[in-house]
Amino acid sequence: MPYYLLHIVLNNGRRVNGVRQHKSYELDIVWRELQAFALVYYKTTAFRYYDCLMLSKQSPVYRNYIKNRGKMYNPDTFDPYEPKDPDRA
């Protein structure tokens, strides 16, 4: 399953970046689906900008994510569609 890099900018200027895995290789479908999740999570009034990029396995972002992902979540309880952000708007 491919990995996607998400960039979100909120109206207060806060930037949120993250890597998510998705079952689809079709970038347009993934872009719309993950944008819908982000709009619900951050509320449409706090949302300024969103972008989604598919990551290459040669990308330094992908390699860093894979190297550190054991420190970021427990694979038994991790839900790739539920962002873990305590400062949720």
C-alpha positions as MATLAB code, in Angstrom:
seq = 'MPYYLLHIVLNNGRRVNGVRQHKSYELDIVWRELQAFALVYYKTTAFRYYDCLMLSKQSPVYRNYIKNRGKMYNPDTFDPYEPKDPDRA';
ca = [
       0.000    0.000    0.000;
       1.372    3.430   -0.897;
       2.186    6.204    1.532;
       1.055    9.814    1.145;
       2.489   13.008    2.568;
      -0.176   15.444    3.786;
       0.255   19.195    4.229;
      -2.460   21.129    6.037;
      -2.425   24.844    6.850;
      -5.020   26.164    9.278;
      -6.400   29.712    9.384;
      -4.380   30.482   12.523;
      -1.189   29.808   10.514;
      -0.472   26.451   12.136;
       0.981   23.845    9.772;
       0.287   20.150   10.123;
       2.301   17.574    8.170;
       1.973   13.843    8.287;
       2.375   10.570    6.458;
      -0.581    8.265    5.934;
      -0.894    4.895    4.260;
      -3.832    4.286    1.922;
      -5.065    1.268   -0.003;
      -5.476    3.122   -3.318;
      -2.807    4.068   -5.851;
      -5.114    6.635   -7.502;
      -3.890    9.987   -6.191;
      -7.043   11.967   -7.043;
      -9.270    9.593   -5.091;
      -6.906    9.567   -2.118;
      -6.603   13.374   -2.227;
     -10.392   13.821   -2.003;
     -10.883   11.167    0.671;
      -8.110   12.421    2.959;
      -9.192   16.037    2.428;
     -12.692   15.100    3.582;
     -11.223   13.519    6.743;
      -9.094   16.628    7.356;
     -12.080   18.957    6.886;
     -14.086   16.994    9.439;
     -11.185   16.730   11.878;
     -10.059   20.369   11.761;
     -13.480   21.890   10.962;
     -14.027   23.763    7.701;
     -13.817   27.186    9.392;
     -10.244   26.554   10.587;
      -9.059   25.057    7.310;
      -7.071   27.144    4.788;
      -4.961   24.815    2.621;
      -4.537   21.105    1.981;
      -2.228   19.094   -0.255;
      -1.477   15.405   -0.652;
       1.550   13.827   -2.338;
       2.353   10.182   -3.010;
       5.731    9.244   -1.542;
       8.420    7.321   -3.348;
      10.142    4.576   -1.396;
      13.400    6.417   -2.181;
      12.140    9.602   -0.513;
      13.926   10.742    2.674;
      10.512   11.503    4.211;
       9.363    7.921    3.585;
      12.594    6.422    4.925;
      12.463    8.580    8.058;
       8.811    7.677    8.619;
       9.491    3.932    8.296;
      12.534    4.162   10.577;
      10.639    6.063   13.309;
       7.129    4.687   13.008;
       7.584    2.173   15.816;
       8.162    5.119   18.137;
       5.060    6.945   16.891;
       2.313    4.354   17.381;
       1.460    0.883   18.452;
       0.584   -1.086   15.267;
      -2.088   -3.051   17.157;
      -4.102    0.080   17.988;
      -3.088    2.482   15.198;
      -5.809    3.660   12.822;
      -4.266    5.411    9.775;
      -7.497    7.340    9.240;
      -7.622    8.824   12.744;
      -5.031   11.599   13.222;
      -3.627   11.906   16.730;
      -3.498   15.651   17.386;
      -4.116   17.072   20.876;
      -4.386   20.673   19.563;
      -7.392   19.896   17.422;
      -9.271   23.055   16.385;
];
